[in-house]
Amino acid sequence: MERLLGDWETYLHVRGAMPDLVQCAILHEQFEAIHPFLDGNGRIGRLLITLFLVERGRMPRPLLYLSDFIERHRQDYYDLLQRVRTHGDWNAWLHYFLSGVEETARDAATRAQQLIAIREQLLQETNGTHRLVDRLLGNPYIRIPVVAAIEEISIPTATKLVRELERKGLLRETTGRNWGKTYVAERVLEAISRRSQDLATQGTYRSHT
């Protein structure tokens, strides 16, 4: 296994021999085939995809995660990895991988556009509280002490602000408690957590297994 990982690492540092996405697909398959750990190989393998593309300058930040695509086509994922090992069927695996990258990238772009539109709406409806809005875009769940810290206001003033946003339907209380309440910006949560139904049903990938 150490020799195989050594060969894998050597190939990782090869540049210019082929398109980065093709090399990434091969690296992922080989990592899963070596299976160096007792547990977590799949998670690490998917994480390596993102890290590889960032390192190659294909993404400025780790924005592309194939986990959703793989989950939706889980059986094909396992079958095609196995076919590389048993039949040398690289073409089918590359088709699967590149289709996953395309669908995931399209989905990420759609969500980004939605979040930009939501940000503009929230800024208008919150009278331009930039710091609070940007915090909600990063994490749609928030508590009053956090609002106070972000906006540099007192707890009573933050409570008043949150209640006003709740009245407008921009925040919803999630705990049902009288203390330690947590609020969620549902528009943001929907945009960042939804599964892209159009891509899931009309994506570029079609199973050939």
Phi, psi and omega in degrees: 000323179297322179294318180295318177294325176297316177296321180297317180294322177299316180293327178304324185269002176288134180231140173085354182285334182199168177302145183302321181293323178293315178299320179298318179297318180293316179301318181295314180299316182293322177298316180292327179290319178294320176052064190286344185246157178290331181209154175085010181298320181296315180296316180294319180299320178289323177295323180297330177301309181297314181296322179298314183291327175292315181298326180277001178078015179280341176220139178286334181218162179287083186252352186248114179235122184272004186301318181296316179298315181296320178297320181289337181232044188300314183296319176300320180304309181292318182297317183287324172300318181293323181293330174297319183288322186265332185234356183065030185275076181287328184300315181295320179295316179296321177299315179299309185297312182292325175296321178297318178297316181297311182296318181294320179294319178297318180296317179297320179294320178297315180295321179298317178297320178296318181293325176297316179295318179297320179300315180296319178297314181295321178298320178293319186278346179249015179059037171078033176281079188302313185296318179293316180298315180294326175295319180292329177291328177280327179208108186289352178264137183206155177239160185301316178301327178291318177301316180299318180292317182295314184273355180057051180230170180285163178300314178301320179292321178295321178299317179297318180296314181297318179297324177294319178292326177293318179298324179281353180085012180276332177234150175228131178286136189248346188264331184075011181264165175271348181220159179059037184289146174240137182243153180229139172271099190295326179299316180293314181301317180297319183292322185270345185246351183291148170274135182285100185295320180298317180289326181294327184258338184232025183291175183284339185274134173231131182296136175241013181264000000 
